[in-house]
């Protein structure tokens, strides 16, 4: 029966093993890339969610980032953790919000298996059969990659051999005066992988110096240090002046008080901690600067001093985009562990001109393949549609009209897979961030996935999706769009005329449209399109202005009419 905690007792061959604190309940697999991986501690509601955590019947199992050339029988590691203020900060934020709502809705223990890797492609989460690949050809490609990795690893280790390891927590290299003769020179900004240290993960140090006159030192300065991947702590003349955790895409700018400065030479020491993937002081050259109180800037880009402290040479870079590699190590070993369903948040990596339309076939094949592997043909499979984000990938004409949008096309591909049974998607275009591919409101995403689970997996009578386009009719210079909208149609924020719609005639060129709601329909008109034939809605990478919702506030999904 659901509940617990129970004790599992195994006896065999005169021996006994006891496993305590065992719960029985609903276990969901949470998978995908960084927006599913994103931890509670880095979200909009972090302080509130961490302080309120304390439900021992909500548990989270984090699978370490791992990859393999062939399907594995065992996971690389991981353990169950009960939700508490000490643990929940590292939980998947989307999965935690999802699990909290399922706890309330079902009244039984809920467990989340977190199998995620930021930047991963969908192909890495599929096996050879799902991808339609020849097993021998895949094996040959793996052998070539393995040989190349070994050669790179050997060269990197040779370079690192000159530096004895140092305790990762040591601040010895922050000192104002330091013998740097055995340090290397490295160009900044650049990821250290591109600067001669591929495969390096862990802690390394950077140092440089700048000159100030007495007046400048007495007024204080600002240090711009680019975008540091992932975390950093910064000292000036041996005094700590700033730090950032897990801000790989955040430009650093630290105010340095006069008390930390002196006339003449001043030293900067930066401790960088990289948990995987790219590492180091990156960003644009103009983001590395010294700004005096008067606003004048001096460039800090150029040669710095560099050495590692405590690092590994993992050669994991790029493995999250190798066909089958993550499936083999992070999904296959889970079978046949019983699951209530899967929640999925992935697609940003595949939102390219080449990959966005192909995604519908890939995604459908992944769902069917995972279901077959678990021998569960209608295993509930729910996903988050891509949030709004200014990707820079939209192609526009001279008037600023979008001609092609890989992000919009990938959202369309996600919606197309709703044709499979026991599926649902959470539309999130209203909780994105134009400037950050990792929007911080993960609670809303988890809530919408929980609504989908309550309907699809548990059969509860809840509205789980916003309005869905179902057909169009041309009528007297307008195009009338019909929707399935169980909660009715509305405009987010209480407005009268929904935004985000465009019309095109026979020439296929789209123009902004005026829209009005009539019952379960939206009527579109444009003075530039006297005989409309086609419509589209929220068709860009960052459709933040699109505001058609259901009466319950759930947003309508982006779409376009016609065949493409």
C-alpha positions as CSV (number, residue, x, y, z in Angstrom):
1,X,0.0,0.0,0.0
2,X,1.1,3.6,-0.6
3,X,2.7,5.1,2.4
4,X,5.5,4.2,4.9
5,X,8.1,4.4,6.0
6,X,8.5,0.7,5.7
7,X,11.5,-1.6,6.3
8,X,12.6,-3.9,3.5
9,X,14.2,-7.1,4.8
10,X,16.1,-9.4,2.5
11,X,17.4,-12.8,3.7
12,X,19.5,-15.1,1.6
13,X,22.2,-17.7,2.2
14,X,22.1,-17.2,5.9
15,X,22.6,-13.4,5.6
16,X,20.2,-10.5,6.2
17,X,20.1,-7.0,4.8
18,X,17.7,-4.3,6.1
19,X,16.7,-1.2,4.1
20,X,14.9,1.3,6.3
21,X,12.8,4.4,5.7
22,X,11.3,3.0,2.5
23,X,8.3,4.8,1.0
24,X,5.8,3.4,-1.5
25,X,4.1,6.0,-3.8
26,X,4.2,7.8,-7.2
27,X,7.6,8.1,-8.8
28,X,8.1,10.3,-11.8
29,X,11.2,10.6,-14.1
30,X,12.2,14.2,-14.7
31,X,14.6,14.6,-17.7
32,X,15.9,17.0,-20.3
33,X,18.4,19.8,-20.3
34,X,19.2,22.8,-18.1
35,X,15.8,24.2,-17.5
36,X,14.7,20.9,-15.9
37,X,18.1,20.6,-14.2
38,X,17.9,24.1,-12.8
39,X,18.0,24.0,-9.0
40,X,15.5,25.5,-6.5
41,X,18.3,27.6,-5.0
42,X,18.7,29.6,-8.2
43,X,15.0,30.4,-8.8
44,X,12.6,33.3,-8.2
45,X,11.0,31.6,-5.2
46,X,14.2,30.1,-3.7
47,X,14.1,31.6,-0.2
48,X,10.4,30.8,0.3
49,X,10.6,27.3,-1.1
50,X,13.8,26.4,0.9
51,X,12.4,27.8,4.2
52,X,9.1,25.9,3.8
53,X,10.6,22.5,2.8
54,X,10.1,19.7,5.3
55,X,8.0,17.0,3.7
56,X,9.8,13.7,4.2
57,X,7.3,12.0,1.9
58,X,8.6,14.1,-1.0
59,X,12.0,12.7,-2.3
60,X,14.4,13.4,-5.0
61,X,17.1,11.2,-6.6
62,X,19.7,13.0,-8.6
63,X,21.6,10.9,-11.2
64,X,25.1,12.2,-11.7
65,X,26.0,13.5,-15.2
66,X,27.3,10.4,-16.9
67,X,27.6,9.0,-20.4
68,X,28.5,5.7,-22.0
69,X,29.1,4.2,-25.4
70,X,26.9,1.2,-24.7
71,X,23.7,0.7,-22.6
72,X,24.7,0.3,-18.9
73,X,23.1,-2.0,-16.3
74,X,23.9,0.3,-13.4
75,X,23.7,4.1,-12.6
76,X,26.9,6.0,-12.0
77,X,25.5,6.9,-8.5
78,X,22.9,8.9,-6.7
79,X,20.7,8.6,-3.6
80,X,17.3,9.4,-2.4
81,X,17.0,12.6,-0.4
82,X,13.9,13.8,1.6
83,X,12.9,17.4,1.1
84,X,14.2,19.6,3.8
85,X,15.7,23.1,4.0
86,X,19.2,21.5,3.9
87,X,18.5,19.5,0.7
88,X,15.8,21.0,-1.4
89,X,18.0,23.9,-2.7
90,X,19.7,21.4,-5.0
91,X,16.5,19.7,-6.2
92,X,15.3,20.3,-9.8
93,X,13.1,23.3,-9.3
94,X,10.5,22.3,-11.9
95,X,10.3,18.8,-10.6
96,X,10.0,20.0,-6.9
97,X,7.1,22.3,-7.7
98,X,5.5,19.5,-9.7
99,X,6.0,17.0,-6.9
100,X,4.6,19.3,-4.2
101,X,1.4,19.7,-6.1
102,X,1.1,16.0,-6.7
103,X,1.6,15.4,-3.0
104,X,-1.4,17.6,-2.3
105,X,-3.5,16.1,-5.1
106,X,-2.9,12.4,-4.5
107,X,-2.1,12.3,-0.7
108,X,0.6,9.7,-1.3
109,X,4.5,9.9,-1.2
110,X,6.0,11.3,-4.4
111,X,9.5,10.7,-5.7
112,X,11.4,12.4,-8.5
113,X,14.2,10.8,-10.4
114,X,16.2,13.7,-11.8
115,X,18.1,12.6,-15.0
116,X,19.2,15.8,-16.6
117,X,22.2,17.4,-18.3
118,X,22.3,21.1,-19.4
119,X,22.8,21.7,-23.1
120,X,21.9,18.2,-24.1
121,X,20.4,17.4,-27.4
122,X,17.4,15.1,-27.8
123,X,19.5,12.6,-29.7
124,X,21.7,12.0,-26.7
125,X,18.6,10.7,-24.8
126,X,17.7,8.1,-27.5
127,X,19.1,4.7,-28.4
128,X,20.3,3.6,-31.8
129,X,16.9,2.0,-32.7
130,X,15.0,5.2,-31.8
131,X,17.4,7.2,-34.0
132,X,17.3,4.7,-36.9
133,X,21.1,4.3,-36.7
134,X,23.1,1.3,-37.8
135,X,24.7,-0.2,-34.6
136,X,28.0,-1.0,-36.3
137,X,28.3,2.5,-37.8
138,X,27.5,4.0,-34.3
139,X,30.2,1.8,-32.7
140,X,32.8,2.9,-35.3
141,X,32.0,6.5,-34.6
142,X,32.3,5.9,-30.8
143,X,35.7,4.3,-31.3
144,X,37.0,7.3,-33.2
145,X,35.7,9.7,-30.6
146,X,37.3,7.6,-27.8
147,X,40.7,7.7,-29.5
148,X,40.5,11.5,-30.0
149,X,39.5,12.0,-26.3
150,X,42.4,10.0,-25.1
151,X,44.9,12.0,-27.1
152,X,43.4,15.3,-25.8
153,X,43.3,14.0,-22.2
154,X,47.0,13.1,-22.4
155,X,48.0,16.5,-23.7
156,X,46.0,18.3,-21.0
157,X,47.4,16.2,-18.2
158,X,50.9,16.9,-19.4
159,X,50.2,20.7,-19.1
160,X,48.7,20.3,-15.7
161,X,51.6,18.2,-14.3
162,X,53.6,21.4,-13.6
163,X,51.2,22.4,-10.9
164,X,50.8,20.3,-7.7
165,X,47.1,20.1,-6.6
166,X,46.0,22.6,-4.0
167,X,43.0,22.3,-1.6
168,X,40.0,23.6,-3.5
169,X,39.0,25.8,-0.5
170,X,42.4,27.4,0.0
171,X,42.7,31.2,-0.5
172,X,46.4,31.2,-0.7
173,X,46.4,32.4,-4.3
174,X,44.4,35.5,-3.3
175,X,47.3,37.2,-1.6
176,X,48.3,40.6,-2.7
177,X,52.0,39.5,-3.2
178,X,52.6,36.2,-4.8
179,X,55.3,34.4,-6.7
180,X,53.6,33.7,-10.1
181,X,56.7,32.5,-11.9
182,X,55.3,28.9,-12.4
183,X,51.9,30.2,-13.6
184,X,50.9,30.1,-17.2
185,X,49.8,33.0,-19.4
186,X,46.2,32.8,-20.6
187,X,44.1,35.1,-22.9
188,X,41.0,36.6,-21.3
189,X,38.2,36.4,-22.1
190,X,38.0,32.8,-23.2
191,X,36.8,29.5,-21.8
192,X,39.9,27.7,-20.6
193,X,39.0,24.7,-22.8
194,X,39.6,26.9,-25.8
195,X,42.8,28.3,-24.3
196,X,44.7,25.0,-24.1
197,X,43.0,23.1,-21.2
198,X,40.2,21.0,-22.7
199,X,38.4,18.6,-20.4
200,X,39.3,20.5,-17.2
201,X,36.6,20.8,-14.5
202,X,37.1,22.1,-11.0
203,X,38.9,25.1,-9.4
204,X,41.4,27.3,-11.1
205,X,42.8,30.8,-10.4
206,X,43.4,33.9,-12.5
207,X,45.5,36.9,-11.6
208,X,46.2,40.3,-13.2
209,X,47.1,43.8,-12.0
210,X,46.1,47.4,-12.8
211,X,47.5,50.9,-11.9
212,X,45.8,53.7,-10.1
213,X,46.8,57.2,-9.1
214,X,46.1,58.4,-5.6
215,X,42.9,60.2,-6.6
216,X,41.4,57.2,-8.4
217,X,42.3,54.9,-5.5
218,X,40.6,57.2,-3.0
219,X,37.4,57.2,-5.0
220,X,37.0,53.5,-5.5
221,X,36.5,51.6,-8.8
222,X,34.3,49.0,-10.5
223,X,35.7,45.8,-11.9
224,X,34.0,44.2,-14.9
225,X,35.0,40.6,-15.2
226,X,33.0,39.2,-18.0
227,X,30.8,36.1,-17.7
228,X,32.5,33.5,-15.5
229,X,31.6,29.9,-15.9
230,X,30.3,28.8,-13.4
231,X,31.1,30.5,-10.0
232,X,33.7,33.0,-8.8
233,X,35.2,34.7,-5.8
234,X,37.2,37.9,-6.4
235,X,39.9,39.6,-4.3
236,X,41.7,42.9,-4.8
237,X,45.0,43.3,-3.0
238,X,44.1,40.3,-0.9
239,X,40.7,41.6,0.2
240,X,37.5,39.9,-1.0
241,X,35.3,42.2,-3.0
242,X,32.6,40.0,-4.6
243,X,31.3,36.5,-5.5
244,X,28.7,34.9,-7.8
245,X,27.3,31.4,-7.7
246,X,26.3,29.5,-10.8
247,X,26.1,32.6,-13.0
248,X,27.7,31.3,-16.2
249,X,25.8,33.8,-18.3
250,X,25.8,36.7,-15.9
251,X,28.2,39.6,-16.5
252,X,30.2,40.3,-13.4
253,X,30.6,43.9,-12.1
254,X,32.0,44.3,-8.6
255,X,32.4,47.6,-6.7
256,X,35.9,47.9,-5.1
257,X,35.9,50.3,-2.1
258,X,38.8,52.7,-1.5
259,X,39.9,50.7,1.5
260,X,40.9,47.8,-0.7
261,X,42.9,50.0,-3.1
262,X,46.2,51.8,-3.2
263,X,48.0,54.2,-5.4
264,X,50.2,52.3,-7.8
265,X,50.0,48.6,-8.6
266,X,46.8,46.7,-7.5
267,X,46.4,43.0,-7.9
268,X,43.2,41.1,-8.8
269,X,42.8,37.4,-8.0
270,X,39.8,35.4,-9.2
271,X,39.0,31.9,-8.0
272,X,36.8,30.1,-10.6
273,X,34.9,27.0,-10.0
274,X,33.5,25.0,-12.9
275,X,31.2,22.1,-12.3
276,X,31.2,20.8,-15.9
277,X,31.2,21.9,-19.5
278,X,33.0,25.1,-20.3
279,X,34.9,26.9,-17.6
280,X,36.8,30.2,-17.0
281,X,36.5,33.9,-17.5
282,X,34.5,34.3,-20.7
283,X,32.1,36.8,-22.3
284,X,32.9,39.7,-24.5
285,X,36.2,41.7,-24.4
286,X,34.2,44.9,-23.5
287,X,32.8,43.2,-20.4
288,X,36.3,43.1,-18.9
289,X,37.2,46.6,-17.6
290,X,38.3,48.8,-14.8
291,X,35.9,51.8,-14.3
292,X,37.0,54.7,-12.2
293,X,34.6,56.9,-10.2
294,X,34.6,59.4,-13.0
295,X,33.3,56.8,-15.4
296,X,36.5,56.3,-17.5
297,X,37.1,52.7,-18.5
298,X,40.3,50.8,-19.1
299,X,40.3,47.4,-20.8
300,X,41.2,44.3,-18.7
301,X,41.0,41.9,-21.6
302,X,44.3,40.4,-22.7
303,X,47.0,38.2,-21.1
304,X,46.4,37.1,-17.4
305,X,48.2,34.6,-15.2
306,X,46.6,31.3,-14.7
307,X,47.0,28.0,-12.8
308,X,44.8,25.2,-11.7
309,X,44.2,24.2,-8.0
310,X,42.0,21.1,-7.8
311,X,40.8,19.8,-11.1
312,X,39.8,16.7,-13.0
313,X,40.2,16.0,-16.7
314,X,36.8,14.5,-17.5
315,X,36.5,14.9,-21.3
316,X,32.7,15.3,-20.8
317,X,32.6,18.4,-23.0
318,X,30.2,17.7,-25.8
319,X,29.1,14.3,-24.6
320,X,25.7,15.7,-23.8
321,X,25.2,16.0,-27.6
322,X,26.6,12.6,-28.6
323,X,23.9,10.3,-30.0
324,X,22.8,7.7,-27.4
325,X,25.4,8.6,-24.8
326,X,23.1,9.9,-22.1
327,X,20.4,7.3,-22.8
328,X,23.0,4.6,-22.2
329,X,24.1,5.8,-18.8
330,X,21.2,7.9,-17.4
331,X,18.1,6.2,-18.7
332,X,18.7,2.6,-19.7
333,X,19.9,1.6,-16.1
334,X,16.5,2.7,-14.7
335,X,14.6,0.1,-16.6
336,X,12.4,-1.6,-15.5
337,X,11.9,0.7,-12.4
338,X,8.2,1.4,-12.2
339,X,7.3,4.9,-13.1
340,X,4.0,6.9,-12.8
341,X,5.2,9.0,-15.8
342,X,7.8,11.3,-17.3
343,X,8.1,15.1,-17.2
344,X,10.4,16.5,-19.9
345,X,11.9,20.0,-20.5
346,X,14.3,20.0,-23.5
347,X,14.6,21.5,-26.9
348,X,16.6,24.6,-26.7
349,X,19.7,22.8,-28.1
350,X,17.6,21.5,-31.0
351,X,16.0,24.8,-31.9
352,X,18.2,25.4,-34.9
353,X,17.3,25.9,-38.6
354,X,18.3,22.3,-39.2
355,X,16.8,20.7,-36.1
356,X,13.6,22.5,-35.3
357,X,11.3,20.7,-37.8
358,X,13.0,17.4,-37.4
359,X,12.3,17.5,-33.7
360,X,8.7,16.3,-34.1
361,X,9.9,13.0,-35.5
362,X,12.7,12.7,-32.9
363,X,10.5,13.6,-30.0
364,X,7.8,11.1,-31.1
365,X,10.4,8.4,-31.5
366,X,11.8,9.1,-28.1
367,X,8.4,8.8,-26.4
368,X,7.5,5.6,-28.2
369,X,11.0,4.2,-27.5
370,X,11.0,5.0,-23.8
371,X,7.5,3.5,-23.5
372,X,8.6,0.3,-25.2
373,X,11.6,0.0,-23.0
374,X,9.4,0.3,-19.9
375,X,6.8,-2.0,-21.6
376,X,4.2,0.7,-20.8
377,X,2.6,1.8,-24.1
378,X,0.6,4.6,-22.5
379,X,3.2,5.8,-19.9
380,X,2.1,9.4,-19.2
381,X,4.6,11.7,-20.9
382,X,4.3,15.5,-20.2
383,X,6.6,18.3,-21.3
384,X,7.3,22.0,-21.0
385,X,7.1,23.8,-24.3
386,X,10.0,26.3,-24.8
387,X,9.6,29.5,-22.9
388,X,9.9,32.9,-24.6
389,X,13.6,33.9,-25.1
390,X,15.4,36.3,-27.4
391,X,17.6,33.6,-29.0
392,X,18.8,35.8,-31.9
393,X,17.9,33.1,-34.3
394,X,14.8,34.6,-35.9
395,X,15.2,35.7,-39.5
396,X,13.3,38.9,-40.3
397,X,12.6,41.0,-43.4
398,X,13.2,44.7,-43.8
399,X,9.9,45.5,-42.1
400,X,10.9,43.4,-39.1
401,X,8.4,40.6,-39.8
402,X,9.6,37.1,-38.9
403,X,10.4,35.0,-42.0
404,X,11.7,32.0,-40.1
405,X,11.9,31.2,-36.4
406,X,13.6,28.0,-35.2
407,X,12.2,28.4,-31.7
408,X,8.6,28.9,-32.9
409,X,9.1,25.9,-35.3
410,X,10.3,23.7,-32.4
411,X,7.3,24.7,-30.3
412,X,5.1,23.6,-33.2
413,X,7.0,20.3,-33.3
414,X,6.4,19.9,-29.6
415,X,2.7,20.5,-30.1
416,X,2.5,18.0,-33.0
417,X,3.5,15.2,-30.7
418,X,0.3,15.7,-28.7
419,X,-1.1,13.3,-31.3
420,X,0.3,10.5,-29.2
421,X,-1.9,9.2,-26.4
422,X,-1.4,10.1,-22.7
423,X,0.6,13.2,-23.5
424,X,0.3,16.9,-22.5
425,X,2.4,20.0,-22.6
426,X,2.7,23.0,-20.4
427,X,2.8,26.2,-22.4
428,X,5.3,28.7,-20.9
429,X,5.7,31.6,-23.3
430,X,4.3,34.0,-20.6
431,X,7.0,33.1,-18.0
432,X,10.1,33.3,-20.1
433,X,12.9,35.9,-20.1
434,X,14.0,37.7,-23.2
435,X,17.5,38.0,-21.9
436,X,18.0,34.7,-20.1
437,X,17.5,31.2,-21.5
438,X,16.9,30.1,-17.9
439,X,13.8,32.0,-16.7
440,X,13.7,31.9,-12.9
441,X,10.0,31.3,-12.4
442,X,10.1,27.5,-12.3
443,X,7.2,27.2,-9.9
444,X,4.7,28.1,-12.6
445,X,6.2,25.5,-15.0
446,X,5.9,22.8,-12.3
447,X,2.3,23.8,-11.5
448,X,1.2,23.5,-15.2
449,X,2.9,20.1,-15.5
450,X,1.1,19.0,-12.3
451,X,-2.2,20.1,-13.8
452,X,-1.4,17.9,-16.8
453,X,-0.5,15.0,-14.6
454,X,-3.7,15.3,-12.6
455,X,-5.7,15.1,-15.8
456,X,-3.6,12.6,-17.9
457,X,-2.2,10.3,-15.3
458,X,-4.8,10.5,-12.5
459,X,-8.0,11.3,-14.4
460,X,-8.9,14.2,-12.3
461,X,-11.5,16.7,-13.7
462,X,-9.2,19.7,-14.0
463,X,-8.5,22.1,-16.9
464,X,-4.8,21.4,-17.7
465,X,-4.2,23.3,-20.9
466,X,-5.0,26.7,-22.4
467,X,-6.9,27.3,-25.7
468,X,-5.9,25.0,-28.5
469,X,-6.4,26.0,-32.2
470,X,-8.7,23.7,-34.1
471,X,-9.7,25.3,-37.4
472,X,-10.0,28.5,-39.5
473,X,-12.7,29.9,-41.8
474,X,-12.4,32.9,-44.2
475,X,-15.4,35.3,-43.8
476,X,-15.9,38.7,-45.4
477,X,-12.3,39.9,-45.3
478,X,-11.6,38.3,-42.0
479,X,-10.2,34.9,-40.8
480,X,-12.1,33.3,-38.0
481,X,-10.1,31.0,-35.8
482,X,-11.9,28.4,-33.7
483,X,-10.4,27.0,-30.4
484,X,-11.0,24.2,-28.0
485,X,-11.2,26.3,-24.8
486,X,-12.8,24.5,-21.9
487,X,-12.5,27.6,-19.7
488,X,-13.4,30.0,-22.5
489,X,-11.2,32.7,-24.2
490,X,-9.7,35.8,-22.5
491,X,-6.8,38.2,-22.6
492,X,-4.1,38.0,-20.1
493,X,-4.3,41.0,-17.7
494,X,-8.0,41.7,-18.5
495,X,-7.5,43.4,-21.9
496,X,-10.1,43.3,-24.6
497,X,-8.2,42.6,-27.8
498,X,-5.6,39.8,-27.8
499,X,-2.2,40.5,-29.3
500,X,0.3,38.3,-31.1
501,X,-1.7,37.4,-34.2
502,X,-0.7,37.9,-37.9
503,X,-2.4,37.4,-41.2
504,X,-1.2,36.5,-44.7
505,X,-2.8,36.3,-48.1
506,X,-2.0,34.2,-51.1
507,X,1.6,35.6,-51.2
508,X,2.4,34.1,-47.8
509,X,3.6,37.4,-46.4
510,X,2.5,38.0,-42.8
511,X,1.3,41.3,-41.4
512,X,0.1,42.3,-37.9
513,X,-3.6,41.6,-37.4
514,X,-6.3,43.2,-35.2
515,X,-8.1,40.5,-33.2
516,X,-11.3,40.3,-31.2
517,X,-12.8,37.4,-29.2
518,X,-16.3,36.1,-30.2
519,X,-17.3,33.2,-28.0
520,X,-14.9,30.3,-28.7
521,X,-13.4,32.1,-31.7
522,X,-10.9,34.9,-32.5
523,X,-11.7,37.1,-35.5
524,X,-8.7,38.5,-37.3
525,X,-8.5,41.4,-39.7
526,X,-5.7,43.4,-41.3
527,X,-5.9,46.4,-43.7
528,X,-2.7,45.0,-45.4
529,X,-4.4,41.6,-46.1
530,X,-7.9,42.1,-47.8
531,X,-8.3,38.4,-48.5
532,X,-6.6,36.5,-45.6
533,X,-5.8,32.9,-46.0
534,X,-3.3,32.1,-43.3
535,X,-2.8,33.1,-39.7
536,X,-0.2,32.6,-37.1
537,X,0.1,33.4,-33.4
538,X,3.1,34.0,-31.1
539,X,5.4,33.2,-34.0
540,X,8.8,34.3,-32.8
541,X,11.5,33.2,-30.4
542,X,10.3,35.7,-27.8
543,X,6.5,36.2,-28.2
544,X,6.1,37.8,-24.8
545,X,3.3,40.2,-26.0
546,X,1.1,37.3,-27.1
547,X,-1.6,37.2,-24.5
548,X,-4.5,34.9,-25.5
549,X,-5.4,32.8,-22.5
550,X,-8.2,30.6,-21.3
551,X,-10.7,31.9,-18.7
552,X,-8.4,30.2,-16.0
553,X,-5.3,32.1,-17.2
554,X,-3.6,29.2,-19.0
555,X,-1.9,30.5,-22.2
556,X,-2.8,29.5,-25.7
557,X,0.0,27.6,-27.5
558,X,1.7,29.2,-30.5
559,X,0.5,27.9,-33.8
560,X,0.1,28.6,-37.5
561,X,-2.6,27.6,-39.9
562,X,-2.2,25.7,-43.1
563,X,0.4,23.1,-44.1
564,X,4.1,24.0,-43.9
